[in-house]
Amino acid sequence: MGRPSTAEIKRRLVHASGSGMPLLYILGIVDWQTLGYLFVLASATVTVLEILRLYGDLDWRIYDELTREYEQDNVAGYALYTYSQTAVALVFAPHVAVPGMLMLTIGDPISGLLGSAPVGEMKSLRTLAAMFTVCFALAAPFVIPVAGVVGGSVAAAAGALGATAADGVKPVVAGYVVDDNLSIPPVACTAIAATLFVLG
């Protein structure tokens, strides 16, 4: 595996900086409802920016540095990233939604620096194992207090497995690549919530 480019490292650092939103809740700075409002505001803002970028005259230099070539004429990853976190913030309880958010903001950039794969192909087992381990560690502190050590561990593992699957292979549906910025939080949160429901 080659050394990541400077541009790629910048993209991953910006990606990780998104952890600041869930941290507002984790640190008790805002309550869960307020965080949801902030995500809705963020989604509205990036929607306006994307409309201006794709159909208007908005041509900031940062777009050239932080977006990939295939994003030039499509909705950029940062917008999908915001939409997916907004969705889980509105649908799931904090102990389910926050792990899904952190799997995207922390797990995904770590996985991306360790390795990538062409569309439709799976990442290396080493990268998948690292993603699973990081995501499990991110989820466990939130679900174990709710479901106990055994149940919480199973739920954390289910969420980590979902996030790893979403990150490990980018499927093509009807000719469109399913970006993991969009898929990681909902897949991980659904897996956690379903497991907690089954375990009672």
C-alpha positions as CSV (number, residue, x, y, z in Angstrom):
1,M,0.0,0.0,0.0
2,G,1.4,3.4,-1.0
3,R,1.6,6.4,1.3
4,P,-1.6,8.5,1.3
5,S,-1.3,11.8,-0.6
6,T,-1.4,15.1,1.2
7,A,-4.8,15.8,-0.3
8,E,-6.1,12.5,1.0
9,I,-4.8,13.2,4.5
10,K,-6.5,16.6,4.4
11,R,-9.8,15.0,3.3
12,R,-9.5,12.5,6.2
13,L,-8.8,15.2,8.8
14,V,-11.8,17.3,7.6
15,H,-13.8,14.1,7.8
16,A,-12.7,13.4,11.4
17,S,-13.5,17.0,12.4
18,G,-17.2,16.2,11.9
19,S,-16.9,14.4,15.3
20,G,-17.4,17.8,16.8
21,M,-21.1,17.7,16.3
22,P,-21.8,14.5,18.3
23,L,-19.2,15.7,20.8
24,L,-21.5,18.6,21.6
25,Y,-24.0,16.1,22.9
26,I,-21.5,13.8,24.5
27,L,-19.9,16.6,26.5
28,G,-23.3,17.9,27.6
29,I,-23.0,21.2,25.7
30,V,-26.3,20.7,24.0
31,D,-29.2,18.3,24.5
32,W,-30.3,15.7,22.0
33,Q,-33.1,17.7,20.6
34,T,-30.9,20.7,20.0
35,L,-28.3,18.6,18.3
36,G,-31.0,17.4,15.9
37,Y,-31.9,21.0,15.1
38,L,-28.2,21.7,14.5
39,F,-28.0,18.8,12.1
40,V,-31.1,19.9,10.2
41,L,-29.6,23.4,9.9
42,A,-26.3,21.9,8.7
43,S,-28.2,19.8,6.1
44,A,-30.1,22.9,4.8
45,T,-26.8,24.8,4.6
46,V,-24.9,22.1,2.6
47,T,-28.0,21.7,0.3
48,V,-27.8,25.4,-0.6
49,L,-24.0,25.2,-1.1
50,E,-24.3,22.1,-3.3
51,I,-27.0,23.8,-5.4
52,L,-24.8,26.8,-5.9
53,R,-21.7,24.6,-6.6
54,L,-23.4,22.4,-9.1
55,Y,-25.8,24.9,-10.8
56,G,-24.5,28.3,-9.9
57,D,-21.2,30.2,-9.9
58,L,-19.8,29.0,-6.5
59,D,-16.2,27.9,-7.2
60,W,-14.3,28.0,-3.9
61,R,-10.7,26.7,-4.0
62,I,-11.5,24.4,-1.0
63,Y,-13.8,22.4,-3.3
64,D,-10.8,21.6,-5.6
65,E,-8.7,20.5,-2.7
66,L,-11.3,18.4,-0.8
67,T,-13.6,16.9,-3.4
68,R,-12.7,14.0,-5.7
69,E,-12.9,14.2,-9.4
70,Y,-16.1,12.1,-9.6
71,E,-17.8,14.6,-7.2
72,Q,-17.4,17.5,-9.6
73,D,-20.8,16.9,-11.2
74,N,-22.5,15.0,-8.4
75,V,-23.5,15.7,-4.8
76,A,-20.3,15.8,-2.9
77,G,-19.4,13.4,-0.1
78,Y,-19.5,16.1,2.6
79,A,-23.2,16.7,1.9
80,L,-24.0,12.9,2.0
81,Y,-22.0,12.8,5.2
82,T,-24.2,15.5,6.7
83,Y,-27.5,14.0,5.5
84,S,-26.7,10.6,6.9
85,Q,-25.9,11.9,10.3
86,T,-29.0,14.1,10.3
87,A,-31.2,11.1,9.4
88,V,-29.9,9.0,12.3
89,A,-30.1,11.9,14.7
90,L,-33.8,12.3,13.9
91,V,-34.7,8.6,13.8
92,F,-32.7,6.9,16.6
93,A,-32.1,7.4,20.3
94,P,-28.7,8.9,21.3
95,H,-27.1,5.5,22.4
96,V,-27.8,4.2,18.9
97,A,-27.3,7.3,16.8
98,V,-24.0,8.6,18.3
99,P,-22.1,5.3,17.6
100,G,-23.2,5.4,14.0
101,M,-22.1,9.0,13.7
102,L,-18.7,8.2,15.2
103,M,-18.2,5.2,13.0
104,L,-18.5,7.6,10.1
105,T,-16.4,10.4,11.4
106,I,-13.6,8.4,13.0
107,G,-13.8,4.8,11.7
108,D,-14.2,5.7,8.1
109,P,-11.2,8.0,7.8
110,I,-9.0,5.5,9.7
111,S,-10.1,2.8,7.3
112,G,-9.5,5.1,4.3
113,L,-6.0,5.8,5.3
114,L,-5.2,2.1,5.7
115,G,-6.5,1.2,2.3
116,S,-9.1,1.6,-0.5
117,A,-10.6,-0.6,-3.2
118,P,-12.1,0.0,-6.7
119,V,-15.8,0.3,-6.8
120,G,-17.5,-3.0,-6.4
121,E,-14.4,-4.7,-4.9
122,M,-13.8,-5.4,-1.2
123,K,-11.1,-3.8,0.9
124,S,-8.3,-5.9,2.3
125,L,-9.0,-8.1,5.3
126,R,-6.5,-6.0,7.3
127,T,-8.4,-2.8,6.6
128,L,-11.8,-4.5,7.3
129,A,-10.5,-5.8,10.6
130,A,-9.2,-2.4,11.7
131,M,-12.6,-0.8,10.8
132,F,-14.5,-3.4,12.7
133,T,-12.3,-3.0,15.8
134,V,-12.4,0.8,15.8
135,C,-16.2,0.8,15.3
136,F,-16.8,-1.8,18.1
137,A,-14.7,0.3,20.4
138,L,-16.7,3.4,19.5
139,A,-20.1,1.7,20.0
140,A,-19.5,-0.3,23.2
141,P,-19.4,2.7,25.7
142,F,-22.9,3.8,24.5
143,V,-24.7,0.4,24.2
144,I,-23.2,-1.6,27.1
145,P,-24.7,0.8,29.8
146,V,-28.1,0.3,28.1
147,A,-28.1,-3.5,27.4
148,G,-25.4,-4.9,29.8
149,V,-22.0,-6.3,28.9
150,V,-23.2,-9.3,26.9
151,G,-26.1,-7.6,25.1
152,G,-24.3,-4.4,24.6
153,S,-21.3,-6.2,23.2
154,V,-23.4,-8.1,20.8
155,A,-25.2,-4.9,19.7
156,A,-21.8,-3.1,19.3
157,A,-20.5,-5.9,17.2
158,A,-23.6,-5.9,15.0
159,G,-23.2,-2.1,14.5
160,A,-19.5,-2.5,13.8
161,L,-20.2,-5.3,11.3
162,G,-22.8,-3.1,9.5
163,A,-20.4,-0.2,9.3
164,T,-17.6,-2.4,8.1
165,A,-19.8,-3.9,5.4
166,A,-20.9,-0.4,4.3
167,D,-17.3,0.8,4.2
168,G,-15.7,-2.3,2.8
169,V,-17.7,-2.5,-0.5
170,K,-19.3,0.3,-2.4
171,P,-22.1,-1.3,-4.3
172,V,-23.5,0.1,-7.6
173,V,-27.3,0.4,-7.6
174,A,-29.0,1.4,-10.9
175,G,-25.7,2.8,-12.1
176,Y,-25.0,4.9,-9.0
177,V,-22.3,4.2,-6.5
178,V,-23.6,4.0,-3.0
179,D,-21.2,6.3,-1.1
180,D,-20.3,5.1,2.4
181,N,-20.7,8.6,3.7
182,L,-24.4,8.0,3.1
183,S,-24.6,4.4,4.1
184,I,-22.4,3.9,7.2
185,P,-24.6,5.6,9.9
186,P,-28.0,4.2,8.9
187,V,-26.6,0.7,8.3
188,A,-24.7,0.7,11.6
189,C,-27.6,2.3,13.6
190,T,-30.2,-0.1,12.1
191,A,-28.0,-3.1,13.1
192,I,-27.6,-1.8,16.6
193,A,-31.3,-1.0,17.1
194,A,-32.4,-4.3,15.6
195,T,-30.1,-6.3,17.8
196,L,-31.2,-4.4,21.0
197,F,-34.8,-5.0,20.0
198,V,-34.2,-8.8,19.5
199,L,-32.3,-9.0,22.8
200,G,-35.1,-7.2,24.6
